[in-house]
Amino acid sequence: MKPMFRIAKREVGLLLNSKTLFVFAVILPFVSFLFFSSLLKVGVARNLPIAVIDLDNSAISRNVISQLDATPELQISHTLINQQEGESLIRQGEIYGLVTIQKDFEADLKNGKQVTILNQYNNNVLLPGGLEFKAFSKVIGTISAQIYIQKQLVKGVSFQQAVINYQPVSLENHVLSNPYTNYSYYLNSGFLAYFFQIIIILTTIYCFGSDLKYIKGNQLLRISNGKLSPILLGKILPYTIWFFFVGLIMYYTMFVWQDFPLNGSKIALLIGLILLIISSQCFGLLFLSLSNSFREALTIGSGFAAISLSFSGITFPIFSMPLVLKWISQIFPFTHFFKLFMEQSQQGFPVYYSFKTIIVLMLLCALPIIFFWKKLTKLFIKGEFNHRI
């Protein structure tokens, strides 16, 4: 045990004296927590700017405009008279939608004709484009119902019957998780843990790779009496403890500071956090053992960590991926951690539903060790990388 503690003490000293390592392990986690917590602090998009063109200028057209402006998602920022100007503002990104009410809108409605309100929006930006379309559809649906029911009342139909005539099939939606459509609950959960994983992988590669870059592998082997395990435990344990503490702060920013829903098991979330840290460290060591240089190890590690977001299901659902990509997504610890996190925080699944995910995370901690042990041992015996770049 003495060699391990001696190496651990040495590593703590290196952490406090190395500016690069200190920034990686200590500064960056809290900067990322602060950044993403501030970026999506509101959680729900509000007051998206849109423009309107009212060619009718009637009581009903003004009512349509006022109802659009009254929705929490939309804010009428421009009142225009020119269609080309509105389309230009959409292309420039100054507005997210352009609503045009045609001439004789009120007169055609009173004569029983079907009228059209033109809605143009930019769906290249999926979130605001989707919200604009949803809010517009809701307002137009409400106004259409009001007009229809009013006509039915004039004919002597009861209000209840008029409502049934307009919508014979009613909708009853039950949102099982995130009923507030708070994007912070979903996106921040992923982004905070995603950057946390990147920091762990790169810190692990840096703390081991710097010794090999400066030909100190043999020195560590002498301290550990020629054994790899005291080196691994001594160098990695201080960071494991530190990152667990940082992870608890990450959870605090989510569940206390930002009031994320927590409907499942706290123990399962803590287990998931520990397994994410250990598996990320093990993958960092795997990339180190496969690399010919310090720079190559950092490149492979950062690339692996970066693409893990695409395979986690945050940006695109895993079940819709091609079969090959579905299998590839399973090698990323972040994929399983995020699944476990969502199950236990927002969806409130019983813990036994997450047992499979926990077991997979455990395997992703063990399998890299099997692959890197011999290669890393040879690397430390040599004392340096094949290439000093």
HUZISUL-V167725 format. One line per field, one symbol per residue. burial: # if it has 24 or more other ideal C-beta (glycine too) atoms within 12 Angstrom, else .. A space follows every 50 residues. Layout:
burial: ???
This chain:
burial: ..##..##.###.##.....#..###.##..##..##..#..#.#..### ######...##.###.###.#.####.###.....#..##....###### ##..##..#.....#.#.####.....##.######..##..##..###. ...............#..........##...################### #############..##..##.##...#############.###.##### #.###..#.######..#########################.#.###.# ##.##..#######...#..........###################.#. ...#..##.###.##..##..#..###.##...##....
